[in-house]
Amino acid sequence: MDANIKKLTTDLHAKWDDIIIGTHGGWTAVPNLMLKKQGELGLKAIELVVIINLVRFWWDPENLPFPDLNKMAVEIGTSERTIYRTISSLEEKGFVKRIQMEGKPTKYDLSGLLEKLREIKNAV
């Protein structure tokens, strides 16, 4: 294991104890810039929560996330319809792009989010 990853894992465990370990554990990394500039990005609270949940399923840069939106709705505490409307809004704003292939789950391309964050970072 790379020394930096080992330190990160040790630090996370020191902060969160065993909450991040096991079946219901884990953690999700999101850029602070996204949180700090939520208003500038024009993201509503539900939109930010949905993005964070999409990121939660984006483990590998080459493999786009394809979460179960019904399960996401239950976990967030809202309706599946709200999740679909929120994703539609995120798509209209250019943060997310749905990729649908026959017989496969819908994948979510977050390159629009990355581009918007790069624009903000470069403007700062």
MIKELUM-504290 format. One record per residue (C-alpha): residue number from 1; residue in three letters; x, y negated, z negated. Coordinates in Angstrom, 2 decimals. Last residue first. Example, Ala and Ser with C-alpha at 12.3 -4.5 7.8 and 13.67 -1.06 7.14 Angstrom:
<pts>
PT k r c1 c2 c3
PT 2 SER 13.67 1.06 -7.14
PT 1 ALA 12.30 4.50 -7.80
</pts>
This chain:
<pts>
PT k r c1 c2 c3
PT 124 VAL -9.83 -32.27 8.43
PT 123 ALA -10.92 -32.12 12.07
PT 122 ASN -8.93 -28.92 12.70
PT 121 LYS -10.63 -27.17 9.78
PT 120 ILE -14.06 -28.29 10.93
PT 119 GLU -13.47 -27.03 14.47
PT 118 ARG -11.99 -23.76 13.17
PT 117 LEU -15.08 -23.23 10.98
PT 116 LYS -17.37 -23.78 13.99
PT 115 GLU -15.33 -21.31 16.05
PT 114 LEU -15.44 -18.67 13.32
PT 113 LEU -19.20 -19.03 12.98
PT 112 GLY -19.60 -18.66 16.74
PT 111 SER -17.37 -15.56 16.65
PT 110 LEU -19.80 -13.89 14.25
PT 109 ASP -21.06 -11.22 16.66
PT 108 TYR -23.87 -9.21 15.09
PT 107 LYS -24.58 -5.65 16.18
PT 106 THR -28.04 -4.22 16.75
PT 105 PRO -28.17 -0.47 16.12
PT 104 LYS -27.78 1.84 19.11
PT 103 GLY -30.29 3.58 21.40
PT 102 GLU -30.23 0.83 23.99
PT 101 MET -27.61 -1.78 23.26
PT 100 GLN -28.34 -5.02 21.45
PT 99 ILE -25.74 -7.65 20.67
PT 98 ARG -27.09 -10.45 18.51
PT 97 LYS -25.02 -13.63 18.48
PT 96 VAL -24.38 -15.53 15.29
PT 95 PHE -23.32 -19.07 14.38
PT 94 GLY -24.60 -20.82 17.51
PT 93 LYS -27.41 -22.88 15.93
PT 92 GLU -30.03 -20.87 17.86
PT 91 GLU -28.39 -17.63 16.66
PT 90 LEU -28.42 -18.79 13.05
PT 89 SER -32.10 -19.69 13.42
PT 88 SER -32.86 -16.27 14.91
PT 87 ILE -30.91 -14.66 12.05
PT 86 THR -33.03 -16.60 9.57
PT 85 ARG -36.26 -15.60 11.29
PT 84 TYR -35.20 -11.93 11.22
PT 83 ILE -34.22 -12.16 7.54
PT 82 THR -37.49 -13.91 6.67
PT 81 ARG -39.43 -11.17 8.50
PT 80 GLU -37.56 -8.53 6.48
PT 79 SER -38.98 -10.17 3.39
PT 78 THR -36.95 -11.57 0.51
PT 77 GLY -35.12 -10.30 -2.53
PT 76 ILE -31.56 -10.37 -1.18
PT 75 GLU -31.15 -6.61 -1.67
PT 74 VAL -34.61 -5.87 -0.27
PT 73 ALA -34.02 -8.09 2.76
PT 72 MET -30.59 -6.51 3.35
PT 71 LYS -32.18 -3.03 3.25
PT 70 ASN -34.69 -4.13 5.88
PT 69 LEU -31.89 -5.72 7.90
PT 68 ASP -29.87 -2.49 8.09
PT 67 PRO -26.41 -3.84 8.82
PT 66 PHE -24.59 -3.71 12.19
PT 65 PRO -21.29 -5.52 11.71
PT 64 LEU -18.93 -5.92 14.68
PT 63 ASN -16.04 -3.51 14.98
PT 62 GLU -12.76 -4.97 16.27
PT 61 PRO -12.17 -7.22 13.24
PT 60 ASP -12.79 -4.28 10.87
PT 59 TRP -14.88 -4.41 7.71
PT 58 TRP -17.73 -6.64 8.87
PT 57 PHE -20.54 -5.33 6.66
PT 56 ARG -20.11 -7.90 3.90
PT 55 VAL -19.70 -10.55 6.61
PT 54 LEU -23.35 -9.97 7.55
PT 53 ASN -24.28 -10.40 3.87
PT 52 ILE -22.32 -13.64 3.65
PT 51 ILE -24.07 -14.85 6.80
PT 50 VAL -27.47 -13.96 5.32
PT 49 VAL -26.67 -15.85 2.10
PT 48 LEU -25.50 -18.88 4.09
PT 47 GLU -28.68 -18.87 6.15
PT 46 ILE -30.82 -18.56 3.01
PT 45 ALA -29.09 -21.62 1.52
PT 44 LYS -29.56 -23.70 4.66
PT 43 LEU -26.52 -24.16 6.87
PT 42 GLY -26.04 -27.49 8.62
PT 41 LEU -22.29 -26.99 9.05
PT 40 GLU -21.73 -30.27 7.21
PT 39 GLY -23.92 -29.02 4.39
PT 38 GLN -22.13 -25.68 4.11
PT 37 LYS -18.75 -27.41 4.24
PT 36 LYS -17.37 -26.28 0.87
PT 35 LEU -18.80 -22.77 1.19
PT 34 MET -17.57 -22.21 4.74
PT 33 LEU -14.20 -23.78 3.90
PT 32 ASN -13.88 -21.37 0.98
PT 31 PRO -13.50 -18.60 3.57
PT 30 VAL -15.44 -15.45 2.74
PT 29 ALA -14.10 -12.29 1.13
PT 28 THR -16.60 -9.65 0.06
PT 27 TRP -16.20 -7.35 -2.93
PT 26 GLY -16.80 -3.74 -3.77
PT 25 GLY -18.88 -2.04 -6.37
PT 24 HIS -22.18 -0.19 -6.23
PT 23 THR -20.61 3.18 -5.48
PT 22 GLY -17.45 2.64 -7.46
PT 21 ILE -15.22 -0.28 -8.37
PT 20 ILE -15.99 -4.00 -8.13
PT 19 ILE -17.80 -4.16 -11.48
PT 18 ASP -14.88 -2.26 -13.06
PT 17 ASP -13.15 -5.43 -14.23
PT 16 TRP -14.14 -8.55 -12.24
PT 15 LYS -11.22 -10.88 -12.87
PT 14 ALA -8.49 -8.34 -13.66
PT 13 HIS -9.86 -6.02 -10.95
PT 12 LEU -9.65 -8.83 -8.42
PT 11 ASP -6.10 -9.64 -9.52
PT 10 THR -5.02 -5.98 -9.25
PT 9 THR -6.61 -5.66 -5.80
PT 8 LEU -4.93 -8.87 -4.65
PT 7 LYS -1.61 -7.72 -6.07
PT 6 LYS -1.90 -4.34 -4.30
PT 5 ILE -2.87 -6.09 -1.08
PT 4 ASN 0.16 -8.36 -1.33
PT 3 ALA 2.51 -5.43 -2.11
PT 2 ASP 1.30 -3.44 0.95
PT 1 MET 0.00 0.00 0.00
</pts>
